[in-house]
Amino acid sequence: MKKSLIALTVLGAIAGTAQAQSSVTIYGIVDAGVTFSNNNVPASNADQNSRLGGSKFGVGSGNIDTSRIGFKGVEDLGGGLKALFQLEAGFQTDTGALGSNNDDNTGLFNRKSVVGLGGNFGSVLLGRQADLLEDAGNKYTSVKDFGNFVGAMHEGDRLEGARTQNSIRYNSPNVQGFTGSLIYGFGEEAGANSNGQAFGAGGTYDNGPLGLYLGYYQSKVGVNPADQDPLPTDVMFPEGATSSKIFSLGASYLVGPARLYGNWSRNNVPDVYKRNIFELGMDYAVTAPLHVLAAVQHKVDSIDNAGDQSNGSKAKVTQINLGLDYYLSKRTDLYTLASYAKGKNGGDVGYYNAPVAQDDAGKSSQTSVAVGIRHKF
């Protein structure tokens, strides 16, 4: 009897140790709400430069966070070394389809599929993954509060998230609040290794009430390029040409119940345009569950290709965003978001694949509202 008890105790200890050494977590977000927007280009009218703008009601998916389901795991290999993996699939809550409303990648694990090693040296991950700019966007910018709802203003600066195919990424350990990161994406084109390649670098600092980030990302045209905004169809981009150079920096600061933040991004598409994006915002906790959100964004495009803009003026868009976010629990919240955007001199309001109608002078505007619910598990 005693021997049996001793054996059971030993087996239980071994099983507990094995369980602690290897684990897999299932997680996700489901976000959906009723949405309204005006001045949308009707489906029957493919010309964006039109005065025919229509209102649209519907159920929007991922108003703040892209709906997703993911699996991540870690195995303790001993000596401080760990094996890591993460698989994450984005989907549309309103239809159940893979991908997001503004993402053409409908692969199974379209958001992330990585495997690698971690330890005291940091971590090294290989696969399809985001760079440091997405990490910063989720912590120090309006992406944290408004997410996809105001994402059109962040097109081109990667703060809202973009993936690099065929990539290897290194993340340093946290040293008194500072974390550095490097990423390199292989173009994988035989005989032309530089075609389609991408690389990025940057760092974040998070210590006490202060948060800072600085990052850079550059990509080239190729058969297997990193994810990026579609390039203008009227400009020829030879393979191997630099398609985007992105530099971004920003900060956030906690002042009592308020989180204040500001950031600036510059995206240079050689021989096409230089885009500067400025943002100021606030998240004010009126009570523990109730948050008031506000952000102002301004985007300026300096057009290099004269054929794209005849008057030589800078295309501009200004957007004002307001919101209320009420947390029913740590996992579930209800939100109301409203936004007004105004563009002039041909400044694009809306997403590239869902533009807003413009008048003959290149002016456009849009009001958007969303009321929804988000659950994290």
N, C-alpha and C positions, 0 to 999 in steps of 0.2 A: 504494500500500500504506500509506504513511504517512497519507494523507488518510483512508483507511478506518479506520485505527486511531484517528485523532483524532476522527472522527465517532462511532465506537462509544463512545469515552471520554466524549464530550459527552452522548450519549444515555443512557449509564449514569448519569452524574451527574444528569441531569434526572429520570430515573426514580427514582433514590434520593431526590432532593429531594421529588418528588411523593408518594412513599410516606411520607416523614417528615412531610409536611404534613397528611396525612389518614390516619386509621387507625380500624379497627373491631375491637373485642374481643368474643369470645364467652366467657361465663363461666357458672358455675352451681354448685349444691350438690345432692347427692342424699343424703338422710338417711332411714334406716329402721331399725326394730328390733322385737324381740318385746316386747310390753307386757302387763302385768297390772294390774288395778284391781278393788277390791271395792266393795260397797254402791252399785252403779249401779242407777238406776231401770230395771226391765225394760221392754223395748219394749211389752209388753202392758199396762203400767201407766203411764198418762200423768200420774198424780198424784204430784208430787214429795214431798208430805207423807205418806209411807208408810213402814211398817217393812219392806216387801218390797224388800230390796236384793240384787242379784245380782253375782257375780264375772264378769269378762270378760277373756278372753285374745285376743290378735290380733297382727297386724303393724301397728305404728303408723308413720305417715309424719311426718317433720319433728319428731321428739322434741325436738331442740335447735334446729335451723334448719329453717325451711320449705324444702322442696325447690323448686328454681327453675332457670330458665334465662334468661339475659339477653344483651342486646347493647348495647354502649355505644361511642360513637365521638366523635372530635374532629377538627375541621378547622382548620388554622391559616389565618386570614384575613389575617394580616399586621398589623403595628403592635401586637402584643401581644393582638389580639382573636382569639377562637376560637369556632367553632360547636360546640355540644354536643348530644348526644341520648343517651337511655337507654330501653330497652324491657325489661321484666322480667315474666316469667310464673311464677306459683307453681303447683305441681302436687302431687298426692298420689302418692307412690312406690308405695304398696300397690295402687292401682287405676289410676293413670295419668290420673285426672281432673284437670281444671283447678281452681284454688283450693286452699285448705287445709282441714283438718278442721273448723276453726271460722270459716270465711270463706264467706259466701254469694255473694261476687262471683266468678263463673266466667268473666268476660270473658277474652279472649286474654292481654292484658297487664294482669292484675288487680293486680299489685304496683306497677308503675311504667310510665308512658309520658310522657316529657317531652322537650322540645326547648328550646334557649335559647342564650345567649351567655355567655362567660366572659372574664376578663381581669384586669388589675391592680385593677379595681374590685370583683372578686369574681365572682359568677355570678347570672344571672337565668334561671329555668326555668319553663316553662308546661306544664300537663297534669295528670295524676293522679300524686300524689306524697305522701310522708310529710313530717311536720314535724320540728323539731329534737328533740322528745322521743324519737322512735324512734332518732335518731342517738345521743343520750345513753344510752338503754337498752342499745344494742349495745356501749357502751364502759365504762359505769360502774356497771352493776347486775347482778343475777343473770341477766338475759336473755342476757348474754354467755356465761355458763357453762351454764345450765340451759335457757335459751330457752323453747320452747313447753311443756316438761314442767311448769314451774311457772307458766305464763302465766295460769292462772285467777286468781291472786292479783293480777295486774296489770290485770285487766279494768277499764276505765274511766280508766286513767291514761296510756294511749297509749305507755308505755315499750316494750311488746312490738311496737308497730307498728300504725298505722292510717293510712289514706290520706285525702287531701282531693281530691275531684273538682273539676274546672274551676278549678284553682288557679294562682296565680303565687307563686313563692318567690324571695326574695333571700338569698344567702349572702355575708357579708363576706369579704375576704381574711384570712388568718391574720396577726395582729399579735402577735408575741411569745407565741404560744400561745393567744390569744383569738380566737374566731370567733363572730360574731353571725348571727342568722337571723330573717327575717320571712316569714310566709306568709298569703295571703288566698285564700279560696275563694268563688267567685261562686255565689249561689243560682240564678241564671238563670231566675227566675220573672217573667214579664211582668206589669208593674203592681205588683209587690211585690218589689223588688230585695233587701230585707233577709231575705226568707224563704229559709231553707236556707244562708245565708252562714256562713262560719267565718273565724277569724283566729287567729294565734298568733305568739309572739315569744320569744326567749330567746338564750342564749349558752353556750358551753363554753370551758373553760380547760384546756389540756393542756401542761404544761411540766415536764420532769423526772419525778420520781416522783408528782407531784400532778395529779389530774384533778378538775375541778369542772363542774357544769352547773346551770342554772336555766332553767325554761321555763314558758310559760302558753299555754293554748289554750281557745278558746270557740267554741261552735257553736249554731246555731238550727235550729228545725224548718222543713222546707220540702219541696218536691217533689223537689229534687235535693240532699239534705243531705250533709255530709261523713260518711264512715264513722264509726260509733259503736256502742256497745253498744245493743241494743234497749231502748226505753223501756218501762216497765211498761204492760201492756195495760189495766189498770183505771183509768188516769189519762188524762184528755183533755189533749192537748198541741196547742193551736192553732198554726197556721202562724205563723212569726215569733217564737214564744216561745223564750227561751233554753233549750236542752236540756242544756247541760253547760258548766261552768266548771272547768278543770283547772289546778292549779298544782303544780309538782314541782321539787325540788332534791335534789342529792346530791353525793357525793364518792368518790373512790377514791385509794388511796395504796399505792405499792410499798415493801415492807419486805423487803429481801433477796429470797428466793425466793417471797414471799407478796404477793398483791394483796388488800388489804382494801377493802371498800366499804360504804357506807350511803346510804340515800335515804328521802325522805318525799314522798308525793303526797297531794293533796286534790282530790277531785272533787265538785263541788256540782251536783246536779240540782235546780233550784229547785222547792220544794213537794213533793219526793219524798224525797230523802235527801242527806246529806253523808257522803262516804266518805273515811276516812283510811287510808293504807297505809304501813306502816313496814317497813324491811328492813335487815338486816345480813348480810354474807357474806364469804367468803374463797375464794381460789384459791391453793393451796399447791403449788408445783412440787417434789415429792420428788426427782425427777430431771428432766432436760430433757424426756423424753417422758411421764413419769407425773405427773398432777396430781390432787390431792385437792380436792374441791369441797364447800362447805358454805354453807348460807344459812338464816336464820330470818326469817319474814314474819308480820306481824300486820295484820289488816284490821278496821276498826270502821265500821259503818254507823249513823248517827244518823237514824232514820226520821222524816220530817216528816209523812207521810200516815198519820194514825192508823188508817186502815182496813187498812194493810199489817201492822200489828203491834199486837196488842191489849194486851200487857203493858207497853208503853212502854219496855222495856229496849233497850239497844243490841245490834244483831246483830254477832257477832264470829266471826272465823276466824283460827286460828293454824296455820301450816304450817312443818314442818321438812324440809329437803332435804339429801341427801348424795349424793356421786357420785365416781366414778373415771373419769378420761379419759386414755387412753393413745394417744399419737401414733405411728403406724407410720411416718409421714413428715409433711412440712409440709402435705400435702393430704388425708391419710387418717388417721382416728382411730377407735378403739373406745371405747365408753363403757358404764358401768353407772350408772343413776340410781335413787334411791329417795326417796319422799316420803310424809310422813304429815300429813294435814290434819284439823283438828277444828273444828267450828262449833257455836255455841250461840245461843239466842234467835232462831233462824231465820236465822242466818248461812249464806249459800250456799256449799257446798263443791262444787267442780267448775265446769265451764263452764255458761253460761246455757242452752246447747242440749244439755248432757249433765249434768244435775244429779245430786247424790247424794241418796239416800233419807234423809228425816228422820223422827225419831220424833214422838210426840205433844207432846213438850216443845220441839220445834224444835231438837233436837240432831242432829248428823250427823258422820260421820268417814269417811275414806277413806285406804287405803294403795295406793300406786302404785309399780310397778317397771318399768324399761325397760332392755333390753340391746340395743345397736345399733351401727351403723357409719355413718360420715359421710364423704363424699368431696367435695372441692372441686376444681373445674377452671376 
